[in-house]
Amino acid sequence: MFTGVDIEDISRFENKTLENDTHFLTKIYTQKELDYCFSKKFPAPHLAARFCAKEAVIKALNSLNPKITFSNIEILNHDTGAPYVVLHNIDLAVEISVSLSHDRDKAVAFAVAYKKDVV
């Protein structure tokens, strides 16, 4: 089992816009993630939580593949609203569970990765 956690200030993401911050946003997030976050009245908490989730996944998987980057990780939501992780261009035999949360000024995420043959 591999774990990772991250916490961020939401204020770091409050002034991000698709018009002015395209380079940063497309370096970190996929189009589906951006569509989701910017569909919300206040996108900053959602951007921050997904950033945390990606950091948590990187930390959890670092010992298996230290070259994983933000662009390899996509945080999506099931129809129930529960988040899940999609890995792109990374061949690892792991299942990843992720939990995201945010309040007024902080966002946090926790990731747990299991080798598929262990579960």
N, C-alpha and C positions, 0 to 999 in steps of 0.2 A: 504494500500500500504506500502511496506517495501523496503528500498533502502540500497545499500552498494557501496562503492568505494574503490579502492586500487591503489597505484602507487609504482613501484619498479624500481631500477636501473638494466638495462639490464646486466651490467657488472657482476652482481651476478651470472648470468647463462652462461657467455661466455665460461668458461672452462669445462662445464659439458659434459661428454661423457657417452655413454651407457656402455663402457668397464670399466671406472673408478668410475662411480657414480651411479651404479645400485641401491644401497640401498636407496639413497636419491630420485632418479627419480621414482622408483616404489612405494615409500611411498606417493608421491605427485600426480603422473600422471598414467592414465590408459594406457594400451598397445596401444589403438587407438590414444590417445593423443601423445604418444611418437613416434608412426609411422608417424603421421602428422608432428610434429616438426622436427624430424630428416630427413624427406624427403626434407627439405629446405636446401639451401646452407649454410645459417646462422641460426641455430636453436635457438640461445639465445633469440632473440626478441619474438619468438613464445612461448618458454618456459616461459619467463617472463610474457607475456600477459595472458597466461592460468593460471599461478600462481595468477596473479592479479584478474582474473575473479573468481577463486575459493575463494579467500579472500573476494571479494565483495559479492559473494553469501552467504558465511558464515555470514558476517556482516548483510546482508539483512534478513536472516532467523533466526538469533540468538535469537530473542524474541519468535519465534515459536518453536524452537528446539535447545537449546544451545549445544547439543552433535554432531552436524553435523561436519564432518571432511573432509579433502581433498579427501579421498577415496570414500566418498559418492557423490562427484560431478564430472561430466565429461563434458568437454567443447568440442563440436564437431562443424562441419560446414555443413550447407546445401549445396546443389549443387551450389547455387548462391554465396557461400563463406561466407554467414552470419553465425555468431556463434549462437549456441543454447546450452541450459543446459539440461543434463540428470541427474536426482537424482537416486542414487542406495541405496536400503535398507532404504529409508526414505519415510514414508507415510504422506505427507503433501498435502493438497488440494490447491496448488498454481501453478500459471503459472509464469515463470521467463523469463524476457528478459535481454539480456546481450550485452554490447558493449565493444569492445576491441580496443586499439590503441597502436602504438609504433612509436618512432622516433629513432634518433641515440643513445640516452643513457637512455631513460625512456620508460616504458610501463605502461599503465593505463587500468583499466576496471571499468565499472559501471553496477550494477545489480539492476533491479526493479522486485519485486515479488508482485503479486496480488492474493488475495484469489479467487479461481475459481468461487465462487458464486457471486462475485462482478463484474466480467468482463462482 
